[in-house]
Amino acid sequence: MKLRYSPTSPFVRKVTVTLHEIGLIEGVEMIVTNVSDPASDIAKDNPVGKVPALIADDGAVYMESAMICEYLDSLHDGPKLIPAEGPARWRALRLQALCDGILDSAVGRIQETKRPEEKQWDGLHKRRRTGIERTLDLLESEVGDLDDEANAGTIALGCALGYHELRFPDEAWRGNRPKLAAWYEKFAARPSMRATEPKLP
Ligand SMILES: N[C@@H](CCC(=O)N[C@@H](CS)C(=O)NCC(=O)O)C(=O)O
């Protein structure tokens, strides 16, 4: 398998954490891809022009982190990261959806900062930030329902909180969310999370 990635992408991190958790990281060829470079050939694998994109051993290409993680989950016989059925399945997928939403807004905020200052849209920036804050508040109130184990939802949450700390260190999300902070402290200590800690270039 080959994975097209950029080093700080939290969506890519969802995939690499998953690969570590299911024990398949060793066999993956990592292809660093600068999606902002107009000369990038990412479109030959993902016409949308985004990473992650996974090239499977049979040549099929999968895109969208949630879909890639679901595909990877089909490749192993261990405990599934996407529970097959019942409330556990919907809890994991709902949490993944919430955290992918946080990540869409967080990545959008970063992209906005790359525009010339006079072209940045403050209203959109505030709306995205407020959406992230509200979702973190909801998760603080639901922390009792959070699994300690890795699944599609908790991996997405770990990556969303890690990305928040990387990109918005001054916003101190932990301040008024002590339960979520305690959950993250433990989850971030997993070998899969430690092995994939992002660093700014
Ligand atoms: N929904 C996608 C989002 C992927 C995404 O936004 N990737 C960013 C990097 S963090 C990207 O490649 N952006 C390129 C662009 O927007 O042009 C997923 O879950 O994989």
The ligand as a MOL file (V3000), in Angstrom:
LIG
                    3D

  0  0  0     0  0            999 V3000
M  V30 BEGIN CTAB
M  V30 COUNTS 20 19 0 0 0
M  V30 BEGIN ATOM
M  V30 1 N -12.6840 15.3170 4.1530 0
M  V30 2 C -11.3110 15.0620 3.8050 0
M  V30 3 C -10.4900 16.3010 4.1260 0
M  V30 4 C -9.0480 16.2010 3.6470 0
M  V30 5 C -8.3650 17.5550 3.6620 0
M  V30 6 O -8.9830 18.6040 3.8720 0
M  V30 7 N -7.0670 17.5180 3.4340 0
M  V30 8 C -6.3080 18.7490 3.3240 0
M  V30 9 C -5.0070 18.6240 4.0990 0
M  V30 10 S -5.3190 18.6880 5.8300 0
M  V30 11 C -5.9770 18.9910 1.8760 0
M  V30 12 O -5.4330 18.1090 1.2180 0
M  V30 13 N -6.2980 20.1940 1.3680 0
M  V30 14 C -5.9770 20.5640 0.0330 0
M  V30 15 C -6.8980 21.6160 -0.4900 0
M  V30 16 O -7.8890 21.9390 0.2000 0
M  V30 17 O -6.6460 22.0750 -1.5750 0
M  V30 18 C -10.8080 13.8280 4.5690 0
M  V30 19 O -11.4400 13.4300 5.5620 0
M  V30 20 O -9.8140 13.2200 4.1310 0
M  V30 END ATOM
M  V30 BEGIN BOND
M  V30 1 1 1 2
M  V30 2 1 2 3
M  V30 3 1 2 18
M  V30 4 1 3 4
M  V30 5 1 4 5
M  V30 6 2 5 6
M  V30 7 1 5 7
M  V30 8 1 7 8
M  V30 9 1 8 9
M  V30 10 1 8 11
M  V30 11 1 9 10
M  V30 12 2 11 12
M  V30 13 1 11 13
M  V30 14 1 13 14
M  V30 15 1 14 15
M  V30 16 2 15 16
M  V30 17 1 15 17
M  V30 18 2 18 19
M  V30 19 1 18 20
M  V30 END BOND
M  V30 END CTAB
M  END
